[in-house]
Amino acid sequence: MSNLTNETWTIKKITEYIDGNSSANKIIEIPKFQRGVVWGPSRIEMLVDSLFKSYPIGSLLAHQSGAVGTKIRYQMIDGLQRSSSLRRFALQPLVYATPEHLFSEEWLRQISNASGFSNVNDHEEVKKKVSGWMKSVETTESSEYLAHNLKRWLANEDLQVLTRLESHGAEIEAAIHKARTLIQDILGTPIPVMVYDGDEEFIPEIFERINAQGAPLSKYDILASSWIGARTRISNEEISIAIQEKYKGWEADGFEVSDDLVSHEPGDGNLYEYLMGLSKVLARKFPALFGAKMDSEDIAFQIFTVASKLPVGKMRSLPQRLQEEPGGIIHPEALEKAILAACKEISDSVIGYTGLRGNKLNDELQTPHSQNQIISVICSLVVSCYDPATGELQNGKAREEILENFPAHYLMDIMKKNWKGSGDSKLFDRTWMKDRTGTDFVPDHFYRHEITRDMFMYEFRAWNTELMMKRQTTRPNLQKDVLVALQFLYTGIVSHLANKSTQFEIEHVFPVKFCADRIATNNDDGWPISAIGNLMFLEKTVNRIKGEKLLGTEVPKLYSSGEILADEQRLIEQYLVSPEVSQIVGDSVTTAESYHEFCNLRAEEIGEKISTNLRLSGSR
């Protein structure tokens, strides 16, 4: 059975629904932050011009979301800016309509002549004067919307002009009456509305898919209209500043933003603003977790929801979980404190491995993980270790176990592509599990579980087997999982000083050209050229001198000629991990079978070295 029904609402009715008119049987709820962010005048005028020209302006998509008293409640999924703009037009039609919309060219010409103008330019000047009067009156329902007032406006205290205009009094009276009727007809224009009454869990996804041309909102902003009463204490000045920056950004994009939003100060706000601001603060403070662009705006929405024992799909109920009493002010300070502490600890842990610069010229941090993956461990740390009432650490043992075991889980998740897709349900399942009675949730122990060396090596070998199945004949782009595995490998090899002062390149142990020549000679389909068993870090200066030549033949020559020093030769052996440099010669790899054997043996050593770096228990 379809969850969509088709209705038509007039512009006048849409305005009544938004304003909560007492006689209307429907209400469109729009939170303050969305009421305060609207199209600029030029975009509204273009929409109004389409109405007067009888152009289609598209349908609206509304979600029927319960009731407010006797009124059916709706939220706009698609068309919020259009419906808000239609409301503005309905309340101030003369501000957005033009003289050409309301008055005939013949009438404007008569008024121009009566005003003493005759040429084309002066005819345009009269249009400007009529437009100025319209904007000052704003609506045809105003007591100022009178023919007498229009004549006085056009005459501008010139008695001769006023006398000439008086002779056209009947025409002017008829014209403004006709204009009033025309505006009423436009306000009665039926707008097609599709009403969705399906599961609210899918609203964010629907919103994200279709709301691409409105204000730059995130996929969770559609839920904010049901949080209108969710007053929230915003005591963190950084969050208030982030909120201001967001609204100022909308202004820069051509939207009009009300002054009270732009001048946001610490104090009471709404839950949407708070989570938006906190998201921006988290993204800015922890780029290793949320990306170097620092532009994610839904981080805190997800963390607060899951930490409050709600799946992401049930985010709409978050205010009720956070309010100490119905309609009360939400005090998020304790949870905020715990989240900031958890993010700091997880960030430090991640940077310990992914902070290796590798082949980057700068210290820009890579984020090979998905957002949900990293939020899952943040939530686990928060709910397992911190007091929800104070935000203080209360379970040091759980904290120690999570931080100790998380890196191995992190790498294994990436190798196994466990977070491919949305990951919303997995995010909740990694954080909570049913208690013994099955009636409540308690913190899940997933990240507290130890990963042994044997467990890790089992998954590493399976991952390497997949890599070895590739058939490549040219230099491919390296996969994120391979890059992060190399970072975990070289974290235990590259010194902190070298990481800061040296640029590395990811080099193929057996160069691409060497492999391509062997593939062609053997008439093979391809080899897994960029399997992890054929990759290493090498200092850029050394790599550029070596070029496409093999380490086993070139390194001794470079040392003999003095182009590299003994310490550099020793580091090359160290960076190779396995085997010895002297074994990287052409005779050691002549067929696909010998290449596969080399890569698999070296991958085994790499996996063992990563296990050691992760301090995994168990025998080698």
Secondary structure, 3 states (H helix, E strand, C coil): CCCEEEEEEEHHHHHHHHHCCCCCCEEECCCHHHHCEEECHHHHHHHHHHHHCCCCCCCEEEEEEEEECCEEEEEEEECHHHHHHHHHHHHCHHHHCCHHHHCCHHHHHHHHHHCCCCCHHHHHHHHHHHHHHHHHHCCCCCCCCCHHHHHHHHHCCCHHHHHHHHCCHHHHHHHHHHHHHHHHHHHCCEEEEEEECCCHHHHHHHHHHHCCCCCCCCCCHHHHHHHCCCEEEECCHHHHHHHHHHHHHHHHCCEEECHHHHCCCCEEEEHHHHHHHHHHHHHHHCHHHHCCCCCCCCHHHHHHHHHCCCCHHHHHHHHHHHCCCCCCCECCHHHHHHHHHHHHHHHHHHHHHHCCCCCCCCCCCCCCCCHHHHHHHHHHHHHHHECCCCCCECCHHHHHHHHHHHHHHHHHHHHHCCCCCCCHHHHHHHHEEECCCCCCEEECCHHHCCCCHHHHHHHHHHHHHHHHCCCECCCCCCCHHHHHHHHHHHCCCCCHHHHHHCCEEEEECCCHHHHHHHHHHHCCCCECCCCHHHEEEEEHHHHHHHCCCCHHHHHHHHHHCCCCCHHHHHHHHHHHCCCCHHHCCHHHCCCHHHHHHHHHHHHHHHHHHHHHHCCCCCCC
